[in-house]
Amino acid sequence: MDTLSIISFLGFTILVGFVAWYATRKTDESTADGYYLGGRSLGAITIAGSLLLTNLSAEQIVGLNGQSFTEGVLVMAWETLAAIAMIFTAIYILPKYMRSGITTIPEFIQDRFDGQTKAIMSILFLIAFGVVLLPTILYSGSLAFSTMFNLPEVLDISQGAVIQLCVWSIGIIGVIYAIFGGLRAVAISDLVNAIGLLIGGLLIPLFGLMVIGDGSVTEGLDILWTSNPEKFNAKGSVTSSIPFGTIFTGMMIAQMYYWGTNQSILQRVFGAKSLKEGQKGMILAGFVKFLIPVIVVLPGIIAWHLFEDNLENADQAYPTLVRKVLPGAYLGFFAAVLFGAILSSFNSLLNSSATLFGFDLFRQYFNKNASDKQTVRAGKIFGFFLAIVSILISPLIANAPDGLFAYIQESLGSLSVPILAVVTMGIISKKVPAIAAKIVLIGGVVMYLVSQFVLSPIFAERALKEAKMYGITNLDQLAIIKAEAYPHFLHIMGILFVINIIIMLLIAKIKPKQEEYIPKVTEEIDIVPWKYAKIIGLIITILVLSTYLIF
């Protein structure tokens, strides 16, 4: 990085920090609503920006582009189908959440079931954040910076040392934003970074296509399309990371969990001024999400055209492409934008972790009479220690065998399926008792882990052994045999979701909830829905489905 790049990096980073401070200087963050929900003052655009940046970070940009480098446009399903889940949440689920004035999803679970069920769910969320998401964000961000800017050579230190330096830098700054700034500071910084990321993210495929087309974007796109037709097939085969059938089973389960029950996502919407603003923000983010494959999928295909299989691993595709095609004058700006995106996901998860611990565990098990100030302080302390733990274990993510994004999705399956099942039954049924929710939250995790780490390897090994007995040695044939030996993890998610629902319904039939559940209604929030939500949502859904006709 030259002097201009360093100046632009520092300048944009300082600008984001100043804007976040200026916008939050009058917010009273000594209260729970002020710290955890930004004083319920967030507008639609701020919510949309925060949702996008919470979701879109280095592990998303690097991981998905790494998968598209290998498999092509079919991995866009993670992005485009998310828009449908966001619209469904905004129109049908969000009104139920906001009508009760909740701060956390486990708080809703307590109202519907009981305190113990809430505690179990809070712990599952915290495990997901601390063991899977936070370390992955730190590692992927560090990998991106190390590769993109060739930091080992620039700093004259080893790759491992660079990763550690980046991890600690991102972690410390993220702690300052999330723990000492509260949700409003996070959301405001997210909005500024979202604008920068959309601009910077679009520059990468633009310059990449210009390199392919010798200065012409349209010529570059034509060459890319005609030279790599296999990369533009959206229907995945049985050996791909997303077989086509899975988009109708576990893919939608994963999307609904993330956008409909995930605390780190919904906390941004719970901070809305009104239900109308929350719905507008989520639907706007859904429309942008539909367009995001241009940033998180197309560059991977461009990288394949330029580098083919000359990279050590697929997750290096995006940072290597950036280093090759982005002019030096833009490098510092893009570094700052990417740094902001990494920070956004990291500090958003930290803020949500502090919220979960403060509201759902500290007040229940440590100090039932805790004041808002004590609750906020306890959440901050917990968030700080969770950040340190994540920083320490993040280098272990380097051992993920199938890439960053695949690691995240398969790991989260153990938690997303039972959590979504319990929330779903909590919303649509008044008869399911608390014991059913507890059995599913614990049993659902166990069933998934047994499926993926015990049964799946056994079936795959047995199938490959039989294939060798019959003299099959072709690698492509063996890959198909292995893939067909046991259902894909997304199919398993769909199957286990149905099983979990059936378990709860059977328990409700045998031992139904004695006291009828009556949802509480708050007077604090304007819960009048946005009148255009359904029509705009329908238009976006049609656009999403049309992509599968094009590819």
N, C-alpha and C positions, 0 to 999 in steps of 0.2 A: 504493500500500500504506500503510495507516495504522499507527500505533504498535503496536497489538495484533498485526497481521499480521507486522510486522518482528520482534517479540519471539518469536512462535510459530515463525517461520522459523529464527531463530538458535537458539532453544531445542532444537528437534528436530534440527537439524544438529549441534549440540554434543553432544547425547545420543548420536547415532549414533557420533560420533568417540570419545566416552568408552567406550561399550560395546565398540567394536572394540579400543581400547587395553587395556581391562581383560581382555578375553577372550584376548588374544595376549601379554600381558606375560611369560608363562613359556615361550612357544614359542621354541626355539632356531633363529633364522632365519639363523645364520651357516652352517648346513649346507644343502645343495641340497634335501633332502627337507623341511626346516623352512621354507625360503623359498618354494620352488616348489609344494610339495604340502601345506603346513600341517602337516607332521609326520605325514601320513597319519592325521589324527585327526578328520576331519569326519563328522558323523552325517547321517542321512537328511534331517531337517528343514532343517539348515543347507545341505546340498547342493541340496535342492529350491528353497529361497529364493535361493541364489546362481545357480542355473541360470535361474530366472525373471527375476531382475534383470539378469543378464548379457545375456539376450535382450531383455528388455522395457525399452526406453529411449525417449528423446524421438523418435528417428527412427522407432521402431516405433509409438508412441502418436500422434505428430503425422502421420507418413506414412500409416499405415493408415486413420486417421480421415479424412485428406484424400481417400484413395481411396474410402472408403465414402460420403463426402459427395457424390462425383461418381457412383459406380457402385452403391452400396448394399451389401447383405449378402453378395454373391458374394465379396468380398475376404476373408471369414472363412476361406477355404480355407487361407490362409497360417498361420492359428493352429490351426484344428481338425485339419487333416491332420498338423500337426507332432506331435500327440499319438501318432499311429500310428507315426511315425518314431522317437519317443522310446521307445516300448514295444518296438519291434523291436530297437533298439540295446541297451536294458537287458537283454533276454532272450537275444539271440543273439550280439551283437557284444561287449558289455562283458566277458563272461567270458573271451573270447579275449585282450582287451587286458590285463585285470587279472591274469590267470594268469601273464603274462610280467613283471609288475611295472614296466611302462614309465612314463616321465614325460611323454613327448611322442609324438604320432602319427608324426613323422619317425623317432623312435627305433625304433618298430615296423618302419618301412620299411627302416631300416638292417639290422635283424636279418633281415628277409625278403629284401631285395635287396642293397644295398651302401651305402657311405658317400656316394658321389656322388649316388645317387638321393635319399638323405635330405637332402642339401644343397639339391638342386633344389626339393624339396617345401617345405623350410623357407623358402627364398627366396620361393616362391609365396605361402605363408601370410603372410609379412611384407609383401609387396606388397599383398595383400588388406587387411591390417590398416592399413597406413600410408597407402595411396592412396585406399581406398574407405571403410572402416568408421570409423576414428578421426576423420578430417575431417568425415564426415557426422554423427557423434554430436555433435561440437562445434558444428557449424553449426545442426543441428536443435534442439538444446537452447537455443542462443542465440536462435533465431527464436521458440521457444515462450515464453521468458521476456520477450522484447521485446514480443511481441504480447499475451500474457496479462496482463501488468502495466503495459502502456503506458509502458515505460521511457523512450523518447525524450522524452515529455512530462514524466514525473516527474523525470528527471535533466537535462532541458533540453539535450540533446545530440542529434546526428543519429542516424538508424537505423544507419548504418554504424559509428559510434563505439560505439553500444550493443552491436552484434554483436561487435566486437573486444573490448570490456570483458568481456562474458560468456564469450567463447571463452577468453581468457587466465585468467579466474577459475576456470572449470571445469577447464582444462588444468593449472593449477598445483596445485590441490587434488587432482586425480586423480593427478598425479605423486607427491605426498606419500603418498597412500594406497597406490598400487600398488608404487612403487619402494622406498619405505622401510618399508612394512608387510608385504609378502609376501602369499601367497595366503590365509592364515588371517584376516588383517585385512580383506582384500577380502570373503571369504566371510561373516564375522560381520556386517560393515556391510551386506552384501547382504541378509541375513536380516531385520535390523531394518527396512531400507528396503522389503523385499518386503511385510512386514506393513502398513506405512504406505501403500504404493502400492495394495495391494488395497483397503484401507479408503477412501483418498482417491479412487482410480479409480472405485469403485462409487458414490461420492457424486455424481459429475458426471452420469451418466445419470439417477440418482435425482432430483436437483434439476431436470435438464432436462425430464424427463417431468412433474414437478410444474408447471413453467412452462407446458407445453403443455396439461396437464389442469386448469389453474386450481386447483392445490393437491392434485390427486388423481393418484397414480402410475398406477393402473389405467386411469383415464380418459385420461390422457396417452398411455399405450401403445396404447389402442384408437384414439384419434385418429390417432396416428402410423402405425399399421398400415393403417387404412382410407383415410387421405389420401395415402399414398405407396406403393401396392401394388407399383410398379415397383422400389422400393428393397429389397423383400423376396423377390427372385428370386435364388436361389443359383446358377442355371445361366447362366453368362455366354455372351453372344453372340460372334460371330466378331470383333466390333470392341471387345470389352471387354478389360481388362487380363488377365483370366483366362478365356479361352474354356473352356467346360465340358470339352472333350476334353483340355485340357492337365493336368487334375488326375490323369490316368492316365499321363502321360508325364513331362515335365520337372519338374512340381510335386513329384513324389515324389523325383526326383533331387536337387532343391534341398533338400528336407527331410532326406534321408538324408545329404547332404554336411554340412549344418549340425549335425545332431544325432549323426551317426555318425562323422564324421572331423574336425570343427572343433576345433582345439586349445583355443581360448578357452572352449569349452563343456565338453569332456571333461576338461580339467584339474581342474575342480571335482570330477568323479566319481573321477578318479585319486587325489584326496586323501582318499577314503573310508577309514574304519576297516577295512572289509571289503567283499567283493563284495555281500553281502546289503544293507549300508547303501547302497552305490552304486545298486543296483537299486531299492530302496525310494525313494530320493531322486529318481531319474529318473522312475519311474512316478508318484509323487506330483506331480511337476512337470508330467507329461503330463496328469494329470487336471485340474489348475488351468489348464493351457494350453487345454484344451477349453472352459473357462468364460471365458477371457480376452476373446473377442469382445464381451462386455458392456462391457468397458473400452476396447477399441481399434477397435470397429466401430460399435456402437450410438450412441455420441455423435456420430459423423459424420453419421448419418442424422437424428438430432435437430437437428443444426446445419443440415442442408439444409431441414428443415421450418421452422426459425425464420428463417434468413437467405436461403435459396434461392441465387441466383447474385449476391448483393450483396457478395461478398468478392473481393479482388484476386486471390487464388489459393486453391486447395483446401486447401493445407497450413496455412492460417490458420484453418480451420474449428474445430479443437479448442481452441486457445488463446482464440479469440474466444468460443466457447461457455462456457469456464471463467469468463472475465471477466464474462459476462452472468448466469450462473445460480448461481455459487457465492457464498454469503453471505460478507461480509467477515471474519467471525470464523474461517472455515476457510481463507482465502486463504493466510495465512502457512504453515500446516501443509502445504497441498497444494504450495506452492512448495518447501518443504523436501523433501517426498517426491519431487517431480519432479526436483529438484536431485540427490537421492540416486540416482534411477534413471539419470540421465545420467552421474553419476560412476561408477556401478556398471559400466555397459557400457564406459566409457572406461578405467577402471583395470583392469578384467578383461582387456581387450585388451592393455593395456600390460604387465601381469604375464605374460601368455602370450607376448608378443613378447620380453620379457626371458628367459623360459624357453627359447624357440626359439633365440635367439641364443646364450645361454650354453651350453646342452646340445648343440645341434646344429651350431653354426658355430664358436664360440670354441674349444671343445675339439678340434674336428677340424682347423681351419685356422690357428689363432693360437697355441694353447698346449695341445698334446696331453697334457701332464702337469699341467695346471692343477688345483689343489686346489678343494674345494667353495667355499671362501671367495673364491678368485680368480674362479671361474665366476660366482658370485652377483654379485660386484662388476662384472664385465664386462657381465652382463645388465642391471644397474641403469644403468650408463652408457649402454648402447645404448638402453634404454627411455626415458631422459631425452632423448636426441637425437631419437628417433622422435617423442616427444611434441611437441617444438619444431617439427619439420617439419610435423606434423599441424595444429598451431595456425596455422602460417603459410599453409597451403594451404586450410584449411577454408572461408574465404569464397567460394572458387571454386565450391562446391557450389550456390550461389545460382543458377548458370546451368543447373542440371539442368532440361530442358524438360518432362518428364513427371511431375514430383513426386519427392520424396525416396525413397519406398519403391521405386518403379519403377526409379530410378537404381541403388539398391543391388543389387536382385535381378538386373538385366540385366548390371551390371558384374561381379558375382561369378560369373556363369555361365561366364566364360572360365577361371576357376580351379577352380570346384567340379566340373565335369564330369571333367577329367582326374585330379584328386586322388581323387575317389570311385572312378573306374574302377581306378586303381592299387591303392588300399586294398582294394577288393573282390577283385581278382585275387590280391592278396597273401594274403588270408584263405582263399579257396576253392581256389586252385591252388598246387601245389608245383613245377610245371614251368616257369612263366613266368620268364624270365631278367631280370636287371637292365636289359639293353639295351632290352627291350620297355617297361619302366616309364619309362625316360628318354625314349624316343621319344614315348610318349604324353603325358608331362608337358609336354614342349615343344611337340610337334606338336598336341596337343589345344587348347592355348591359341591357337596360330596359326590353327587351323581355325575356332575360335569367333569370333575377331576378324575374320577374313576374311568369315565368314558375316554377322555383324551390321553391320560397318562398310564392307563393300565390296559384297557380293552383295545384301543386303537393300535398301539404298537404290537400287541399279540396277534391281532388279525392280519396286520400288514406283513409281519414276519412270516406267519404261516403261509400266506398267499405267495410270497416271493420264494419261499422254500419249495412249495409245490411246483411253481413255474420252472425253477431250476431243475427239478426232477424230470420235467418233461422236455428239458433241453432248450428252454427259452432264454436267450441271452441278449436279444435286442433291447437297448435301453428304453426306447419309446414304448415298446410293448410292456416292459417291466414297470414303467411309470404308470401306465393305464391299469395294470393288474393291482399295483399298490393303491392307487386312488379308488378303485372299485372294491377293495377288500373291506373297507369300513366307511360309513357315511362321512362326508365332509363336515368339518366342525360347525359350519353354518347350518347344515341340515340338523346336526345334533342339537344346536340351540333351538331350532324350531320344534323338534320332537320333544325335548325336555320342557319347553315352555308349555306345550299341550299337556304333558304329564303332570306338571306342577299345578296347572289349572284344575285338572281332573281330581288330583289329590285334595285340593282345597274344597272343591264342590262335594266330594264324597264325605269329608269330615263335616261340612256344613249340613249335609243330609242326616248324618248320624247324630251330631251334637251341634245344632245351630246356635248362633249367638242369642243369648237370652234377652238382652236389652236392645231394642231397635236403635240403630245408629241414625242420629239426626245431625246432619252437617251444620256446623256453626256458620253464622253470617256476620261479617264485619261491617261496621259503618265507616271505617277509616279510609276505604278506597272506593272510588267511583267505578262500579262494575258494569257500566253500560257498554256493550260490545261495539266494535267498529262495524258499521253497516255494510261496508264493502268487502269485509273479510272473506266471505264465501266465494264471491264472484272472482276476486283477484286470486284467491287460492286455487280455484278451478282452472284459471288460465295458466298459472304456473305449473300445475299438475299435467295439463295437456302438453306443455312445452317439454317437460321432463320425459314423458312417455314417447314423444315424437323423436327423441334422440335415438331410441332403439329401432326406429324405422329408417333413420339415416345411416346408422352404422350396422 
